Amino acid sequence: MNLLFLSKISFIDILDVFLVAIIFLQIYRLVYSTPALNIFYGIIATFIFWKIVEIYEMKFLSIVMSAFFKGGFLALIIVFQPEIRKFLLIVGSRIFFKKFIFSLFKKSVISIKTETIDSIVKACAIFSGDKTGVLIVIQLHQDLKEFIQNGDEMDTKVNIPILESIFYKNSPLHDGAVVIIENRIKKTRAILPVSYNKEIPSRLGLRHRAAIGLSEKTDAICLVISEETGYISYIKDQKRTIITNINNLKTKLEKDLL
């Protein structure tokens, strides 16, 4: 019986399951640690219930559930509009396709070097100790051009002296964000889209709101250092993590970049 069942499974069936799993995994990653996560769980639970109703041929309940999913499709698009937009932007980027293709052969196509991470970590340790306000953006797979169209162009290797000179309090470049793509600083004084999420604590300033705003629209990593407390915030996918130990910052960057 089991052999007969397995013999009926075609390559298309396997591909179908694989693609559905990829889609749901990407959606889950986008809504993780956001209020939309509970909505996502609710939709999955309702869908499973609908299929159980169909299996047991509960006709009237099946009609109601079917009408909900078919008629409520537009409502779902409205509810998940930010997440769907972010998902389509990521999927549509050339970097995503490179990652998807080469992931079969390599762990990652983000060519960030260990020395770049070390320079960022050591610079952040200095800035945290001096309570220097800092906003650093590290591009991952999604192109940031759509969201960062201003600022001063630059093309220089990431190193501690350069970062110190940029964020020095009297430097004309210290306002705004530094954008790092792979191992080079590509932009300074960049203005990021600010988040107006009411759940953000009022004590967080413009730098944190800008970092969270960018993380709502892209998969970039944002590092924020408060000039009041010196605390380092690691912001990714709308989730803010306070770095209490500089070694933790290195660990998180290596996990996401290497």
N, C-alpha and C positions, 0 to 999 in steps of 0.2 A: 504493500500500500504506500509506504513512504517512498520507495523507489519510483513508483508510478507517478506520485505527486512531483517528485524532483525532476522527473523526465519531462514534465509539462512546463517547467520554468525555463523561459527563453532568455536570451541576452537582453532583449527589450524590457522584460519584466525587471531584471536586475538593474538596468539603467534607469528605469522609471523610479524604482525605490531609492536609488542613489541620488537622483536629481531632487526628489522631494525632500530627502534628508538634508541635502545641501541648502535648499531654500529655507527650511525651518531652522536650521542651525544659524544661518545668516540673520534671519529675523530675530531669533533669540538673542544673538550677540548684540544686535542694535538696541533692543528694548531692555537688556539686562541692567539692573540697578536704576530703572526709571519707573514712573508710575504706570507706564504702558505694559509692564511685565505681567501684572495681575490681569489685565485685559487679555493679553496673549494666552495666559493659562485658562481663562474663562472661555475663550473661543475654542481652544483645543478640547476642553472638557465637554462643551456643548456639541462639538462636531462628533466626538466619540459616542455621546449619548444618542445623537441622530442616527448614526450607523447601527447602533444596537437596536434602535426602534425599527429600522428598515429590515434588519436580519430577522426579527421576530414578527415582521409583517403587521405592525400596528398602523393600520392605514391612516386613520384620522390624525394621530399624533405625528406620523411621518409627513403628512401634507403640511401641518403647521410648522414643523421643523424645516422642511424644504423651503417653504415660503419665507421663513426667517433668514435663511442663508442666501437665498437668491435675491430677495428684496432688500436685505440688509447689507449687500455688498458695497453699495455706495456709502453707507454709513461707516463701514469699516475703513474705507479709503480715507474718509474725513477724519476719523479718530486717529488713524496711524499715518496721517499725511507727512509729518516730519520724519518718521522712521522709514516710510516707503521712499521718500525723496532721497534720504541718505543712502539707503540700500541701492537705489538705481544709480546714484552718482558713483558709488564704489564699484558696482558691477560694470558700469560703462567706462571706467577709466582704463587706460592702456596698461597701467601698472598692475591692476587687478588681474588682467589676462596673463601678463607675464608671470605673476605669482602663481596663478592657477596652473599654468602649463609647466613651469619649472619646478613646482612643488613636488611633481612626480619624481624628480631627480635630485632636487636640492631641498634643504631645510627652509631656506628663505632666499629671496632675491633682493632684500634690503642690504645694500653693501655698506653697512656701518662698521667701521673698524673699532677694535677694542681701545685703541689710543684715543679715538674721538670720544668714546664713552668716558674714559678716564679723565680727559680734559674737562668735560662737562661736569662730572662729579666733583673734581677738585675745585673747579671754579665756583660751584654751588656751595661747597663747604666754606670757601672764603667769603662769599656774599652773605651767607647765613650768619657767619660770625660777626661780620661788619654791619649787619642789618641793612643791606643794600637791596632796594626794590628791584626785582628781576622778573622778566617774562620771556621764557624761551620756548619756542615751538619746534618740534621735531616732526618732519613729514614722514608718514609711513607709506601706505599703499595708495592713498587718495591724493590726487593733485590739489594743491591749495590755491591755485591761481584765481579761481572764482571767488574765493573768500578773502584773499589778501591782495588787493589790487593797488594799494598805495605803499608808501615807505620808500626807503632809499636802497637801490640795488647795490649788491656787494657780491664778490666771489672770492672768498678767502678761506683757507684751511681753519678748521676749528682748533683753537688752542687757548690756553689760559690767559696769556697777555692780551690777546685780541678781545676776549670776552670782558676782561677787566677794564680795558680802555673804552669799550662800548658802554658799559653800565656804570662807569665812574660818574658820580653825582653831578659834576660840572661839565660832563661831556654832552655835546649837542645831540648825541645819538642815543642817550639813555632812556628817553621816553619811548613808549611803544614796545613792540616785541621784536626779538631776533628770531629769524626763521632759518632753521638748519635743514638742508636737504642732503641726504647721504653724509658726506664728511666735510661739507663746506657751508659757510654762512652765506646765504643768498640774499638776505634782506634784513635791514635794520629799520627801526622806527615804524614798524608795521602796525597798522590799526586792525584789530580783530572785531568780529561781530559780537556785540555784547548780549549776554543772556538776560532775559527779563523774567526768568523763572522765580516765582514768589517763594519757593521753598529754599532758595539760597539764603543763608544767614545774613542778616543786615550788617554784621561786623565785617564781612568780606568786602573788599574794595573793588575798584574798577578792574585791576589786573586779574583778580580771580573771576570776576564776571565775564571778562573778555575770554579768558581761557576756557571757562565752562561753555560760553557761547560757541566757540570754535569746536569744542568737543561734541556739541549737539549736532553739528553739521558734517563733521569729518571724523576720521579715525586717528587724527594727529595726537601726539603726546605733548602736553603743556606742563612746563615747570614754572611755578610761581614762588617767589621768595618775598615775604612780607617785610616791609621796611619798619614796621612797628614792632614785630615780634622776632623776626629772623626765621620764622618757620618756613620749611620747604613743603609746598603742596605739589603732589603728582596727580595730574588731571588727565583722564582718558575715558572716553565713552561716557561722559557726564558724571563720572565717579571721581571724587576727590579723596586722595589718601595723604595724610600728613606724615612726612618722613621724620621719624624720631632719631634715626641713626643713619649717618651718611653711607654706611655700607649697604643699608636697605635700598637706598637710591640706586646704587650700582647694580644690585641684584635685580631690581625691577627693570632697569634699562636693558640689562643683558637679556632678560627673559623676553622682552618685547622686541628687541632689535637684532639679537644674534641668532 
